[in-house]
């Protein structure tokens, strides 16, 4: 979308969906994609052929969250289309062509996160997904199918799976398509090359033979094939998620241009300095310690609510305030409150489905922070409570500044949850990633569980970048912010993305690494977005004009 695009909001409810219908039949849910042509966020683009904009994907993300929290009985989900002969045409080309570069990349990033949430639900919540392609799935539509566990394609001689981005638009399948084809489905390189350069894609028998889908069914047998395959998926799940669901109630935040005010999260924006200060605050007490009472509190359980608020704030900053380059993270409260709540989370997360889902939700929000295209500084000063699950916030930051003032009692603390409860996209914990060259440091830190680490000890353990005293604190932070603001934001985004994910490469880090690098670069090249570029001229009678020099 353009610079004057409306501000985005990210809370939805099924009663307000315009593009999806969510229904339930016992342990099977059905998500029907039926995009309203006049429902584009920009207010004027027609979303034809089930093509989507960011609004469609925001609804999908909401539906996925509600499936996991409000409907624990669901073991399998059918994802299909409400339109004839088309599953999904992918991201709407006119929306992309008319969008700023930053929005294009953020759009792709959000849709990537949503598809990863599908895979996370399959792996950790016992919710399996069947992509029932009752028509052609192209571009982002096929990428959505690839995120599912099982792909069924109608064999009607016209429906196909395709990646038309390279031949038609001069860009790439931007939501993990190429990576999922070769890494997840393990398609041969020559076949993946063919698929990615033939705009019309592959139909029925060849799509099945090449492994691009798992099964095909004639139109006359379609309904039965869908029922049989989703039943098989549901019956393969042996995770117990019994009990009533937990409603995701509204956050009711107070949002202005320069402040976001929630119950546990506050954001103050300084447009001139290009900074946002995000402060998370604990309640005074640990709260309930038994699973039954926790479920009664539901979405109001502060452990859960605080990260729901953080997630909403991060998305608002990402999409609505691209001018903000540096995020300053602060916490306020009692370390004992956080570590006490962590103990409750640790006690119940393997035995109670809701607490387990909260654990995985926190993991996903922290991953959202990991891929923020903003510099992140953790400011650990008087009143801070960076401990356990909240210490993960500081470990996500690019730098950690900790006040060296013994009189103020500034400290951090490690809890058992830092030992593997919230892995990063690389499959490692944030401590393991931080100490990749010194793995014994992780063990030494985990031995301090139950203790608080004042500034000098935190520094000795390698948790601190700099520890100014009370006389130098304000000047040190000010200079650091000013220096950061003076650097190229493009170079910083690339630098941060390279440095944040040390260690092994995974499907997830490949997706975001390639998005940050190659897709980011290709989206700015004249061959795609120049006056005669393929994306610019899509739908026009003129042919694109390419610069054929290879870079």
C-alpha positions in Angstrom: 0.0 0.0 0.0 1.1 3.6 -0.5 2.4 6.1 2.0 -1.2 7.4 2.7 -2.6 3.9 3.4 -4.9 3.5 6.4 -3.4 2.4 9.7 -3.7 -1.3 10.2 -5.3 -3.1 13.2 -4.7 -6.7 13.9 -7.6 -7.8 16.2 -10.4 -9.7 14.5 -13.3 -11.9 15.4 -15.1 -14.5 13.3 -18.3 -12.4 13.4 -16.5 -9.7 11.5 -14.6 -11.8 8.9 -15.2 -10.8 5.3 -13.0 -13.3 3.6 -13.1 -16.6 5.6 -15.8 -18.8 7.0 -14.9 -21.0 10.0 -17.1 -23.9 10.9 -16.9 -27.0 13.1 -18.1 -30.6 13.0 -16.8 -32.5 16.0 -13.0 -32.7 15.9 -12.8 -31.3 12.3 -12.9 -27.6 11.4 -13.3 -26.1 8.0 -11.8 -22.9 6.9 -13.4 -21.7 3.6 -11.6 -18.9 1.7 -14.1 -16.7 -0.1 -12.5 -13.4 -0.5 -14.8 -10.4 -0.8 -13.8 -8.6 -4.0 -14.7 -5.2 -2.6 -13.0 -6.0 0.8 -9.5 -4.8 0.1 -7.8 -2.8 2.9 -6.9 0.0 0.5 -10.6 0.5 -0.3 -10.4 0.4 -4.1 -8.6 -2.7 -5.4 -10.8 -5.7 -6.5 -9.6 -8.9 -4.9 -10.6 -11.1 -7.8 -10.1 -14.9 -8.0 -9.6 -15.3 -4.2 -6.5 -13.2 -4.4 -5.5 -11.7 -1.0 -4.2 -8.6 0.6 -3.0 -8.1 4.1 -6.6 -8.0 5.5 -7.3 -11.5 4.3 -4.2 -12.8 6.0 -4.9 -10.9 9.3 -8.2 -12.8 9.4 -6.5 -16.1 8.7 -4.0 -15.5 11.5 -6.9 -14.7 13.9 -8.7 -17.9 12.8 -5.6 -20.0 13.5 -5.2 -18.5 17.0 -8.9 -19.2 17.8 -8.6 -22.8 16.5 -5.8 -23.4 19.0 -7.3 -21.6 22.0 -11.1 -21.6 21.6 -11.5 -25.1 20.1 -9.2 -27.6 21.7 -11.4 -30.4 20.4 -10.2 -29.8 16.8 -7.7 -32.4 15.5 -7.9 -31.6 11.8 -8.7 -28.6 9.6 -9.8 -28.5 6.0 -8.6 -25.4 4.2 -10.5 -24.9 1.0 -12.2 -22.3 -1.3 -15.7 -21.1 -1.5 -15.3 -20.2 -5.2 -15.5 -22.5 -8.2 -12.5 -23.7 -10.1 -10.1 -21.5 -8.0 -8.5 -22.2 -4.7 -6.4 -19.0 -4.4 -4.7 -16.9 -7.0 -2.1 -15.7 -4.4 -1.3 -12.2 -3.3 -3.2 -9.6 -5.3 -0.8 -8.2 -7.9 -2.3 -4.7 -8.1 -2.0 -4.4 -4.3 1.7 -5.4 -4.5 2.4 -3.2 -7.6 0.9 -0.1 -5.8 2.6 -0.7 -2.5 5.7 0.8 -1.1 8.7 -1.4 -1.0 8.6 -1.6 2.8 5.0 -2.7 2.8 5.7 -5.4 0.2 8.4 -6.9 2.5 6.3 -6.6 5.6 3.3 -8.2 3.8 5.5 -11.2 2.8 6.9 -11.4 6.4 3.5 -11.5 8.0 2.2 -14.1 5.6 5.3 -16.2 6.3 4.7 -16.0 10.0 1.1 -17.1 9.5 2.1 -20.1 7.5 4.7 -21.0 10.0 1.9 -20.9 12.7 0.1 -23.5 10.7 3.1 -25.8 10.8 3.6 -25.0 14.5 0.0 -26.0 15.3 0.6 -29.3 13.4 3.8 -30.0 15.3 2.9 -29.0 18.8 -0.9 -28.8 19.1 -1.9 -31.9 17.3 -3.9 -29.9 14.7 -3.4 -31.3 11.2 -4.2 -29.4 8.1 -5.6 -30.6 4.8 -5.4 -28.2 1.8 -8.4 -29.2 -0.3 -7.6 -27.5 -3.6 -10.9 -27.5 -5.4 -9.4 -25.3 -8.1 -6.1 -23.8 -9.2 -3.6 -22.7 -6.4 -1.1 -20.3 -7.7 1.7 -18.2 -6.1 0.7 -17.5 -2.5 -2.3 -19.8 -2.8 0.0 -22.8 -3.4 2.3 -21.5 -0.7 -0.6 -21.7 1.7 -1.2 -25.3 0.6 2.4 -26.1 1.2 2.1 -25.1 4.8 -0.5 -27.8 5.3 0.2 -31.4 6.1 -1.6 -32.9 3.2 -2.6 -31.5 -0.2 -5.5 -32.8 -2.2 -6.0 -31.4 -5.8 -9.1 -31.8 -7.8 -8.4 -33.6 -11.1 -10.7 -31.7 -13.5 -8.2 -31.2 -16.3 -7.9 -27.4 -15.6 -6.9 -27.0 -12.0 -3.2 -26.7 -11.3 -0.5 -25.7 -8.8 1.8 -23.0 -9.9 4.4 -20.5 -9.1 4.0 -17.8 -11.7 6.1 -15.1 -10.0 9.3 -15.5 -12.0 7.8 -15.8 -15.5 5.0 -13.2 -15.0 6.2 -10.8 -12.3 10.0 -10.8 -12.2 9.9 -11.6 -8.5 9.9 -14.7 -6.3 7.3 -16.7 -4.4 7.7 -14.5 -1.4 6.1 -16.5 1.4 8.5 -19.4 1.5 7.4 -21.2 -1.6 10.7 -22.2 -3.1 12.1 -23.2 0.3 9.1 -25.4 1.1 9.2 -27.1 -2.3 12.8 -28.2 -2.0 13.3 -28.4 1.8 9.9 -29.5 3.1 8.5 -31.6 0.2 12.0 -32.4 -1.0 11.2 -31.9 -4.7 14.0 -32.6 -7.1 15.8 -29.5 -8.2 15.1 -29.9 -12.0 11.4 -30.4 -11.3 11.3 -27.4 -8.9 13.0 -25.3 -11.6 10.4 -26.4 -14.2 7.5 -25.5 -11.8 9.0 -22.1 -11.0 9.4 -21.0 -14.6 6.2 -22.3 -16.2 3.5 -19.9 -15.4 0.6 -22.3 -15.9 2.0 -24.8 -13.4 1.3 -28.5 -13.3 -2.1 -30.3 -13.2 -3.4 -33.6 -11.8 -1.2 -36.6 -12.6 2.0 -34.8 -13.1 1.6 -32.7 -10.0 1.0 -35.9 -8.1 3.9 -37.8 -9.8 6.3 -35.0 -9.0 5.3 -34.8 -5.3 3.7 -31.3 -5.5 0.5 -32.7 -4.1 -0.3 -35.8 -2.1 -3.4 -37.0 -3.9 -5.9 -36.1 -6.6 -9.6 -36.8 -6.9 -12.1 -36.5 -9.7 -14.8 -33.8 -9.2 -17.5 -36.5 -9.0 -15.7 -38.0 -6.0 -14.4 -34.8 -4.4 -16.5 -34.5 -1.3 -15.8 -38.1 -0.3 -12.1 -37.8 -0.9 -12.0 -34.7 1.3 -13.9 -36.4 4.1 -11.7 -39.5 4.0 -8.4 -37.7 4.0 -9.3 -35.2 6.8 -10.7 -38.2 8.8 -7.3 -39.9 8.4 -5.5 -36.8 9.6 -7.7 -36.4 12.6 -7.4 -40.0 13.6 -3.6 -39.8 13.4 -3.6 -37.3 16.3 -3.1 -38.7 19.8 -2.6 -35.4 21.8 -5.2 -35.0 24.5 -6.7 -31.5 24.4 -9.9 -32.1 26.3 -11.8 -29.4 28.1 -13.6 -26.2 27.2 -11.9 -23.6 25.1 -10.7 -20.2 26.1 -12.2 -17.2 24.4 -9.7 -14.6 23.0 -11.3 -11.5 24.4 -10.5 -8.0 23.0 -7.4 -6.2 24.3 -9.2 -2.8 24.4 -6.0 -0.9 24.0 -5.9 2.9 23.9 -4.1 3.8 20.6 -3.0 7.2 19.6 -0.5 8.4 17.0 2.4 8.3 19.5 1.2 6.1 22.4 -0.1 2.6 22.7 -1.6 1.8 26.1 -2.5 -1.7 27.2 -2.9 -3.3 30.6 0.7 -4.6 30.8 2.4 -3.0 27.8 2.9 0.7 27.0 4.6 2.2 24.0 5.8 5.8 23.7 7.0 6.9 20.3 9.5 9.7 19.7 9.1 10.5 16.0 11.9 13.0 15.9 14.4 10.6 17.5 12.9 7.7 15.5 12.5 5.6 18.6 9.8 3.7 20.4 10.1 2.8 24.1 8.1 -0.4 24.9 7.6 -1.1 28.5 6.2 -4.4 29.9 4.9 -4.3 33.5 4.0 -7.2 35.8 1.1 -7.2 38.2 1.9 -7.3 41.9 1.2 -11.0 42.4 2.2 -14.2 40.7 -1.5 -15.1 40.2 -3.1 -18.5 40.1 -0.9 -21.6 40.5 -3.4 -24.3 39.6 -4.4 -25.2 36.0 -8.1 -25.0 36.7 -8.0 -21.4 37.9 -5.7 -20.4 35.1 -8.2 -21.7 32.6 -10.9 -19.8 34.4 -8.9 -16.6 34.0 -8.3 -17.6 30.3 -7.3 -14.6 28.2 -7.0 -12.5 31.3 -4.3 -14.6 32.8 -1.6 -12.0 32.8 1.2 -14.3 31.6 -0.8 -14.8 28.4 -2.3 -11.3 28.1 1.1 -9.5 28.4 2.4 -11.3 25.3 -0.9 -10.8 23.4 -0.4 -7.1 24.0 3.2 -7.3 23.0 2.3 -9.1 19.8 -0.3 -6.4 18.9 2.2 -3.6 19.7 4.9 -5.1 17.6 2.6 -5.5 14.6 1.4 -1.9 14.9 5.0 -0.7 15.0 6.0 -2.8 12.1 3.2 -1.8 9.7 2.1 1.7 10.9 5.4 3.2 12.0 8.1 2.3 9.5 9.8 5.6 10.4 10.7 4.1 13.8 14.2 2.6 13.6 15.1 1.7 17.2 13.0 -0.1 19.7 13.9 0.4 23.4 12.7 -2.5 25.6 12.1 -1.9 29.3 10.4 -4.0 32.0 8.9 -2.9 35.3 7.9 -5.1 38.2 9.3 -7.7 40.6 11.7 -10.4 39.4 10.0 -12.8 41.8 6.7 -12.3 40.1 8.1 -13.3 36.7 10.1 -16.3 38.0 7.1 -17.4 40.1 4.8 -17.3 37.0 7.5 -19.1 35.1 7.4 -21.9 37.7 3.6 -22.2 37.2 4.1 -22.3 33.5 6.8 -25.0 33.7 4.6 -27.1 36.1 1.6 -27.2 33.9 2.7 -26.8 30.3 3.2 -30.5 29.7 -0.1 -31.5 31.4 -2.6 -28.8 30.6 -3.5 -28.0 27.0 -4.2 -24.3 27.6 -0.9 -23.7 29.5 0.9 -25.5 26.7 -0.7 -23.3 24.1 0.3 -20.2 26.1 3.9 -21.5 26.1 3.8 -21.9 22.3 2.2 -18.5 21.9 4.9 -16.8 23.8 7.4 -18.6 21.7 5.8 -17.3 18.5 5.6 -13.7 19.8 9.3 -13.8 20.7 10.0 -15.0 17.2 8.1 -12.0 15.9 10.4 -9.8 17.9 13.4 -11.7 16.5 12.5 -10.8 12.9 11.7 -7.1 13.6 13.3 -4.8 11.1 14.2 -2.4 13.9 17.3 -2.2 16.1 16.4 -3.4 19.5 18.1 -2.3 22.7 17.2 -3.7 26.1 17.5 -1.1 28.9 18.0 -2.9 32.2 17.7 -0.2 34.9 16.1 0.4 38.3 12.7 -1.3 38.6 13.5 -3.8 35.7 12.4 -7.4 35.9 14.2 -9.1 33.0 13.9 -12.6 34.4 13.1 -16.0 32.9 10.5 -15.7 30.1 10.9 -11.9 30.2 14.7 -12.2 30.1 14.1 -13.7 26.6 13.1 -10.2 25.6 16.5 -8.9 26.5 18.2 -11.8 24.8 16.3 -11.0 21.6 17.7 -7.5 21.6 20.8 -6.5 19.6 22.4 -4.9 22.7 21.8 -5.1 26.4 22.5 -2.0 28.5 22.5 -2.6 32.3 22.8 0.1 34.9 25.7 -0.4 37.3 24.3 1.1 40.5 24.4 -1.3 43.5 22.2 1.0 45.5 19.3 0.5 43.0 19.3 -3.3 43.2 19.4 -3.7 39.4 19.5 -7.4 38.6 18.4 -10.1 36.1 17.5 -13.7 36.7 17.4 -17.0 34.8 14.6 -19.5 35.1 14.3 -23.1 33.8 12.3 -21.7 30.9 15.5 -20.2 29.5 16.7 -23.7 28.9 14.6 -24.7 25.9 11.0 -23.6 26.3 11.1 -20.8 23.7 13.4 -21.9 20.9 14.3 -19.5 18.1 13.8 -20.1 14.4 17.2 -21.8 14.3 16.1 -24.4 16.7 18.4 -23.2 19.5 17.6 -21.3 22.6 18.5 -17.6 22.8 21.2 -18.5 25.3 22.6 -21.2 23.0 22.6 -18.8 20.1 24.3 -16.0 22.2 27.0 -18.4 23.4 27.5 -20.5 20.3 31.2 -20.4 20.7 31.1 -20.9 24.5 28.4 -23.5 25.1 29.6 -24.1 28.7 28.4 -20.6 29.5 24.8 -21.7 29.0 25.2 -24.5 31.6 26.8 -22.0 34.1 23.9 -19.6 33.7 21.2 -22.3 34.2 23.0 -23.3 37.4 22.0 -19.8 38.8 18.3 -20.6 38.7 16.8 -19.3 41.9 19.3 -16.5 42.2 19.3 -12.9 41.0 22.3 -11.6 39.1 23.3 -8.0 39.8 25.0 -6.0 37.1 28.6 -7.1 37.6 27.6 -10.8 37.8 25.4 -10.5 34.8 28.3 -9.0 32.9 30.6 -11.8 34.1 28.1 -14.3 32.7 28.1 -12.5 29.4 24.5 -11.1 29.5 25.5 -7.4 29.2 26.8 -5.4 26.3 27.6 -2.3 28.4 27.1 -1.3 32.1 27.2 2.5 32.6 27.0 3.8 36.1 24.2 6.2 37.2 26.3 9.3 36.2 26.9 8.0 32.6 23.6 6.2 32.0 21.6 8.9 30.3 24.5 10.1 28.1 25.5 6.6 27.1 21.9 5.6 26.0 21.4 9.0 24.2 24.7 8.6 22.3 23.9 5.0 21.4 20.5 6.0 20.1 21.8 8.9 18.1 24.6 6.8 16.6 22.2 4.2 15.5 19.9 6.7 14.0 22.7 8.1 11.9 23.4 4.8 10.1 21.7 3.5 6.9 18.5 1.7 7.9 18.9 -0.6 4.9 22.4 -1.7 6.0 21.2 -2.0 9.6 18.3 -4.3 8.7 20.6 -6.5 6.7 23.2 -6.5 9.4 20.8 -7.4 12.1 19.1 -10.2 10.1 22.5 -11.7 9.6 23.6 -11.5 13.2 20.5 -12.6 15.0 20.5 -16.2 13.8 23.8 -17.8 14.4 24.1 -21.5 14.3 22.2 -24.1 12.2 20.1 -23.1 9.3 16.5 -24.4 9.3 13.5 -24.1 7.0 12.4 -21.0 9.1 15.7 -19.2 9.0 16.1 -19.9 5.3 12.7 -18.4 4.6 13.3 -15.2 6.6 17.0 -14.9 5.5 16.1 -15.1 1.9 13.1 -12.8 2.3 15.4 -10.2 4.0 18.1 -10.5 1.3 17.1 -11.8 -2.1 13.4 -10.9 -2.2 14.1 -7.6 -0.6 16.7 -6.9 -3.3 14.6 -8.2 -6.2 11.6 -6.1 -5.2 13.7 -3.0 -5.8 15.2 -3.9 -9.1 13.9 -2.2 -12.3 13.3 -5.6 -13.9 10.5 -6.0 -11.4 9.3 -2.5 -10.4 10.8 -0.1 -12.9 8.6 1.7 -15.4 8.9 -1.2 -17.8 9.3 -3.9 -15.1 7.3 -7.1 -15.0 5.4 -6.4 -11.8 4.6 -2.8 -13.0 3.2 -3.9 -16.3 1.3 -7.0 -15.2 -2.2 -6.9 -16.7 -1.1 -4.4 -19.4 -0.6 -5.2 -23.1 3.0 -4.1 -23.0 5.7 -6.6 -22.4 8.3 -6.0 -19.7 11.8 -4.8 -20.8 14.6 -6.4 -18.8 18.2 -5.5 -18.3 19.7 -8.9 -19.1 23.0 -8.4 -17.3 23.3 -10.9 -14.5 24.3 -9.5 -11.1 
